[in-house]
Amino acid sequence: MQSWKIGKVKVTKIVEMEVPGGTRFILPDATKEACQPIEWMKPHFMTEEGRLIMSIHALVIETPDRRIVVDTCLGNDKKREIPAWSDLSLPFLEDMEKAGYPADSIDTVMCTHLHVDHVGWNTRLVDGKWVPTFTGARYLMATPEFDYWRAKDDDPASQQIFADSVQPVFDAGLVDFVDTTHRICPEVTLMPTHGHTPGHVSVLIESEGEKAMITGDFVHHPCQMARVDWCSTADYDQKAAQATRERVFAEFAETPTLIIGTHFAGATAGYLRKDGDAYRLDV
């Protein structure tokens, strides 16, 4: 298990799956030919052949007083449009427990947004019914994010995701709606990074003079640091998403803030540096 210390805070990565390739559907500009010249992405984020490597993982933030899971991956037993994400049977909860974080020890679940690969383990299937996985936790969701997906009735796939992974925790009375600058606890604050979705947030951690940021999906892959203009097909508003990347990269480049990528494979975390007219991630 990878983990990082930010002052008195520990962040631990719990991997659900990590695979090379298969990113063209989400980052169509990131062809092998376009990525190969970006040498600094090897070996953590790209193969020698130029195939991008991406990870689906949760990040557990442990402060002196809280245990917070940021994003809950895909989940088991769920019917999804992407075959490799459907009907999974993975040892995610067992891996959490091995890392020292059994489900019943989690007091907060923070969804940076409500896409399929960020809400899956919000619930699990028990006797044919979707029930909350983290029964002792409050599930925090940005108000504009929840309202957008609850009202999205023109997309059956999104309706299914909401029905099996969001609605059950709401019905159980476990959801707290927060604004996009909400302070979860003294060490952990949300930062609005909209564009990928209407209410998308990133997570800032500060403790004993040290800082880190969990990205969420305003940046899917480090290649978007080299090419800020490469947008995701999953972006709700590509222009706004690019503007967010430009703003956030300019703010954090050449600072001692540890950048922890929600989908970054391998080393996963590093420091943002200027690289000519663009940026790179030093790990």
C-alpha angles and dihedrals in degrees: 000000000000117000139171133202121223104181106295092347125095122200118196127191117222109192121213096176139342123192140163119234126009093100099109092091091059103031104029095172092058098086120163090252092051094046101044094079091057092086097171090070091070129130103000101044105021139030122237087260092057098256111146119236118215134181135207108208144141124234120218115206113202115191125174088271109019144055110203127181112206110206122346105224123221105315131213131285096017126138109232136173093237106072094214089056097046129097093000123182105190131154095239097133091044089051090051090052092048088054089055098261112106113185094251091057094062115100100178136036115193118192110197085201138339104257119136097262094050103051106037101106092045082096140021133200115258121171091340094309132104109238132174113276097204100048095174095050137092111228110221119206129171109248097232090049094053093044092051096052095040089056096044100107098152096076119064093194092055090045090054093050091049092047097052102031109027111023095057094058090045091050089050090057093243100120123101116190114219137178121251093258096048119148108223094188136335092285102038129062134167122239122200112240102163127172100078085066131353096258102027117153137185124210125241121201123194126175134153092349095309125114140198137172128209104210107206109195104314079105117027099183137009089248085078088065090060090041109029089176094063103105131194122246085224093061114118089208114014095191092052091045091053091047089052092052091049092050097045096043091051090050098049104032114114092011128116092247112129110228111212112192119218091211100021111125129208112013088010094189136060147127124288114237133182113252110186107294091345140041142255135198115240112205 
